[in-house]
Amino acid sequence: MSCCDELARLMDRDFARNTQVYQLTDGRILNEIDTEYFLVFGGERRWFAGINYCPFCGRAISRGLWNQEMEK
């Protein structure tokens, strides 16, 4: 599931992942954003960067931002 076709294509090519943070066992997590969306970097040893917003459509996709909106 993704917010736009461009992000879906990144996930199809394994340049982005939509998963829980505890399921990212094959690399290093670069930041501590409360999200289920990660950009993937590297080759053999991967690095994951959590993202708050879709890099293509700009939609807020992180769980942390969604929870903040619900509290308002």
C-alpha positions in Angstrom: 0.0 0.0 0.0 1.3 3.4 -0.9 0.0 6.9 -1.4 1.1 7.3 -5.0 2.4 5.3 -8.0 5.9 6.6 -7.8 6.3 5.4 -4.2 4.8 2.1 -5.2 7.4 1.7 -7.9 10.2 2.4 -5.4 8.8 -0.3 -3.2 8.6 -2.7 -6.1 12.3 -2.2 -6.8 13.2 -2.5 -3.0 14.4 1.2 -2.8 11.6 1.8 -0.2 9.9 -0.5 2.3 6.5 -0.4 4.1 7.1 -2.5 7.2 7.4 -2.3 11.0 10.8 -1.2 12.3 11.4 -4.5 14.1 11.2 -6.3 10.8 14.2 -4.5 9.4 16.8 -7.0 10.4 19.1 -6.9 7.4 20.6 -3.5 7.9 21.0 -0.4 10.0 18.3 2.2 10.9 19.6 5.7 10.4 16.9 7.7 12.3 14.2 7.2 14.9 11.1 8.5 13.1 7.9 6.8 14.2 7.0 5.4 10.7 6.3 2.3 8.7 7.9 3.8 5.5 11.7 3.6 4.9 14.0 4.5 2.1 16.6 1.8 1.5 20.3 2.6 0.8 23.3 0.5 0.2 24.1 -2.8 -1.4 25.1 -5.8 0.7 24.6 -4.1 4.1 21.5 -1.9 3.9 20.7 1.3 5.6 17.1 2.4 6.3 16.0 6.0 6.6 12.5 6.5 8.0 10.4 9.2 6.2 7.6 11.4 7.4 6.4 12.5 4.0 6.2 10.9 0.6 9.1 12.3 -1.5 6.9 12.4 -4.6 3.4 13.6 -3.6 4.2 15.2 -0.2 1.5 13.3 1.7 2.2 12.8 5.4 2.8 9.0 5.7 4.5 8.5 9.1 2.6 7.1 12.0 4.0 9.8 14.3 2.5 12.6 12.2 -0.8 10.8 11.8 -1.0 10.4 15.6 -0.3 14.1 16.1 -3.1 15.0 13.7 -5.6 12.8 15.5 -4.8 14.5 18.8 -5.8 17.9 17.5 
